[in-house]
Amino acid sequence: LVDYKRLHGDCNVPQAWPENRQLGRWVMKQRCQYTLRQKGERCQITDERIGRLNDLGFSWTAPSFRKNKTKDKDFAISPRWM
């Protein structure tokens, strides 16, 4: 994740990032675990990991797909992807 941030400027690894799919899935899992913790549900994420990810500038909310708009005005996002 540190290397990804160094190269891309953020910690928003796409879930299916072709260069390292495992990292993308791991990032998604951290966000899911953090959400469970915020809801007071059982989770596996530790205070130490939350702190280390916060120090790295980790975003606990995944960027929205809609922010990646296309220039093609006829493009429509399929509801199954939302």
Backbone hydrogen bonds in HBPLUS format (Angstrom, degrees):
<---DONOR---> <-ACCEPTOR-->    atom                        ^
c    i                          cat <-CA-CA->   ^        H-A-AA   ^      H-
h    n   atom  resd res      DA  || num        DHA   H-A  angle D-A-AA Bond
n    s   type  num  typ     dist DA aas  dist angle  dist       angle   num
A0005-LYS N   A0001-LEU O   2.91 MM   4  6.16 163.1  1.94 152.2 156.0     1
A0006-ARG N   A0002-VAL O   2.96 MM   4  6.20 156.9  2.02 147.1 153.8     2
A0007-LEU N   A0003-ASP O   3.03 MM   4  6.29 151.4  2.11 147.9 154.8     3
A0008-HIS N   A0004-TYR O   2.80 MM   4  5.92 158.1  1.84 156.7 163.4     4
A0009-GLY N   A0005-LYS O   2.67 MM   4  4.79 147.6  1.77 135.1 139.3     5
A0013-VAL N   A0011-CYS O   3.00 MM   2  5.73 134.7  2.21 103.3  90.4     6
A0017-TRP N   A0014-PRO O   3.08 MM   3  4.97 144.4  2.21 122.3 114.9     7
A0020-ASN N   A0017-TRP O   3.06 MM   3  5.65 144.9  2.19 117.2 126.3     8
A0023-LEU N   A0020-ASN O   3.12 MM   3  5.48 125.9  2.43 105.8 118.1     9
A0024-GLY N   A0020-ASN O   3.31 MM   4  6.73 158.8  2.36 150.8 156.3    10
A0025-ARG N   A0021-ARG O   3.01 MM   4  6.30 158.5  2.06 152.4 157.7    11
A0026-TRP N   A0022-GLN O   2.92 MM   4  6.08 151.1  2.00 143.3 151.9    12
A0027-VAL N   A0023-LEU O   2.93 MM   4  6.18 160.3  1.97 155.3 159.0    13
A0028-MET N   A0024-GLY O   3.16 MM   4  6.38 160.9  2.20 143.4 148.4    14
A0029-LYS N   A0025-ARG O   2.92 MM   4  6.17 154.4  1.99 146.2 153.5    15
A0030-GLN N   A0026-TRP O   2.95 MM   4  6.28 152.6  2.03 150.6 157.5    16
A0031-ARG N   A0027-VAL O   3.14 MM   4  6.47 158.9  2.19 150.9 155.8    17
A0032-CYS N   A0028-MET O   2.97 MM   4  6.28 156.6  2.02 149.9 156.8    18
A0033-GLN N   A0029-LYS O   2.84 MM   4  6.05 163.6  1.87 154.5 158.6    19
A0034-TYR N   A0030-GLN O   2.91 MM   4  6.06 156.7  1.97 147.1 153.7    20
A0035-THR N   A0031-ARG O   2.98 MM   4  6.17 155.7  2.04 145.3 151.7    21
A0036-LEU N   A0032-CYS O   3.02 MM   4  6.32 158.0  2.07 149.7 155.2    22
A0037-ARG N   A0033-GLN O   3.01 MM   4  6.28 157.7  2.06 146.1 152.2    23
A0038-GLN N   A0034-TYR O   2.90 MM   4  6.20 155.9  1.96 150.7 157.1    24
A0039-LYS N   A0035-THR O   3.09 MM   4  6.34 139.7  2.26 142.9 153.3    25
A0039-LYS N   A0036-LEU O   3.12 MM   3  5.14 128.0  2.40  95.4 109.2    26
A0041-GLU N   A0036-LEU O   2.88 MM   5  5.09 154.5  1.95 158.2 150.1    27
A0040-GLY N   A0037-ARG O   2.93 MM   3  5.00 156.2  1.99 104.6 112.1    28
A0050-ILE N   A0046-THR O   3.00 MM   4  6.29 164.4  2.02 152.0 156.4    29
A0051-GLY N   A0047-ASP O   2.90 MM   4  6.09 161.2  1.94 149.9 155.1    30
A0052-ARG N   A0048-GLU O   2.92 MM   4  6.18 159.9  1.96 150.4 155.8    31
A0053-LEU N   A0049-ARG O   2.87 MM   4  6.06 162.4  1.91 154.0 158.7    32
A0054-ASN N   A0050-ILE O   2.83 MM   4  6.00 157.6  1.88 149.2 156.2    33
A0055-ASP N   A0051-GLY O   2.89 MM   4  6.09 157.1  1.94 147.8 154.0    34
A0056-LEU N   A0052-ARG O   3.13 MM   4  6.35 135.9  2.34 135.5 146.6    35
A0056-LEU N   A0053-LEU O   3.11 MM   3  5.01 127.5  2.40  93.0 107.0    36
A0058-PHE N   A0053-LEU O   2.93 MM   5  5.21 165.5  1.95 151.7 148.9    37
A0057-GLY N   A0054-ASN O   2.94 MM   3  5.06 148.5  2.04 102.5 112.7    38
A0067-LYS N   A0064-SER O   3.17 MM   3  5.55 153.1  2.24 106.7 114.2    39
A0068-ASN N   A0065-PHE O   3.01 MM   3  5.65 157.2  2.06 118.2 124.8    40
A0075-PHE N   A0072-ASP O   3.01 MM   3  5.49 164.5  2.03 117.1 121.9    41
A0081-TRP N   A0078-SER O   2.95 MM   3  5.67 164.7  1.98 124.7 129.6    42
A0082-MET N   A0079-PRO O   3.16 MM   3  5.29 164.7  2.19 108.2 112.7    43
